[in-house]
Amino acid sequence: MKAHHGMYIGGEWRLAAGADTIEVVNPVDEQVIGRVPAGTAADVGHAVRAARAALPGWAATPPTERAAKLAALRDVLVARKDEIAETVTAELGSPLPFSQAVHAGVPILVAGSYAELAATYAFEEKVGNSTVYHEPVGVVGAITPWNYPLHQIVAKAAPALAAGCTVVLKPAEDTPLTAQLFAEAVAEADLPAGVFNLVTGLGPVAGQALAEHPDVDLVSFTGSTAVGRRIGATAGAAVKRVALELGGKSANVILPSADLAKAVNVGVANVMSNSGQTCSAWTRMLVHTSQYEEAVGLAAAAATKYGDRIGPVVSAKQRSRVRSYIEKGVAEGARLVVGGPESPREQGYFISPTVFADVTPDMTIAQEEIFGPVLSIIRYEDEEEAVRIANGTVYGLAGAVWAAEEAEAVAFARRLDTGQVDINGGRFNPLAPFGGYKQSGVGRELGSHGLTEYLQTKSFQF
Ligand code: NAD
């Protein structure tokens, strides 16, 4: 795998201020595949200065020209999609077909959607006797996780650039090679120097320096609730804008009228995909008591079929975290139906697809985000109880509802405290706002709602 020794700052690859590096490890065979610089506050300072210097020019660039640059960036991502998929597979461990379809495919869709939005969005509007201008917020500090390495970057950088903001990115330390590839794409698409900058490094060092930097106008963070809380507090103290995309513990509610087999199979696939490392995964399956054992049997069969087909989790640390949740599930009295804490292979950070039945809503595995291929099946007696259980966590990111009639599912879904719900297996929509209720976050990504996060208004009265 190709790894740059430098950081992409001010339109060029320049050496880091310090000599420390971060090893990038392939989770399938535990081999080191590259090293990237571990940036410090000094590198963050350089990058923020470059972003600040580029801001006036980029903010004044007509939106149609910004749109053309984003379209060029999308085209580079298309041209390099195989390389992107291979890089994500090498550092995240996801199977290549999934990397091709999702890790490379979705960012292309999202970048394309912002090329279009930049060209068509009403950056100026009339409201009575006023003209309202939608202006860029300024310099954006973007901090991203490893689970969808390129998607998380593009979901921040593309709307920020479309809005006329400039960006400093601090990507996750486990997947920096994909971030370097994105910086190469930015250069190849000929975006002006300093409009996008990359600082690789550790969260508590480079990430924290970026979040605390006084010349950053908006911090957009995706990651754990624990870190998000700190970043929110720091931004609050400095009275600066913040967007937080945090954890989830979504419910997959199967109403008695639903096609049970379909709902269970799609639900299991949702949890196992990306080895369970999806913040919006439906990790709690809620089934009516009359269909409970049938659903458990179907879920066990579906999870067993996944067997060897899922990739590892990203790191040794993540593997031990997931294992300890599985052990806790057993210790708290849940019934282990498939899988378990033992490693299915000698090498690599693999976890067997795991299904728990007889999970009660108060158990740790029903409350906390596991971020691994682990499904909890919970029983409900009636619809009121299903609503209570579905809403009974600190999170509210996503979810699913299944019923024979769409109207029945929609009526139930309206009662859920969550940002997105898939009705009867509805498809992903890159234009639909994505983000959390409750402790799943603040703000929305994707589509026009994602664009407005990076804009502020100025009104002239006549
Ligand atoms: P994490 O919070 O540890 O790290 C996320 C990013 O923050 C990384 O780039 C990391 O280096 C950085 N970071 C860590 N400590 C920091 C600090 N003190 N200051 C500034 N930056 C810091 O999360 P993770 O383990 O990488 O990712 C998993 C978590 O992310 C899960 O909880 C998951 O639900 C969440 N997530 C949420 C979404 C969403 O859209 N809601 C998407 C993906 C992941």
Boltz pocket constraint, residues with backbone or C-beta under 6 A from the ligand:
constraints:
  - pocket:
      binder: B
      contacts: [[A, 143], [A, 144], [A, 145], [A, 146], [A, 147], [A, 148], [A, 170], [A, 171], [A, 172], [A, 173], [A, 201], [A, 202], [A, 203], [A, 204], [A, 205], [A, 206], [A, 207], [A, 208], [A, 209], [A, 211], [A, 222], [A, 223], [A, 224], [A, 225], [A, 227], [A, 228], [A, 230], [A, 231], [A, 245], [A, 246], [A, 247], [A, 248], [A, 278], [A, 279], [A, 369], [A, 371], [A, 397], [A, 440], [A, 441]]
      max_distance: 6.0
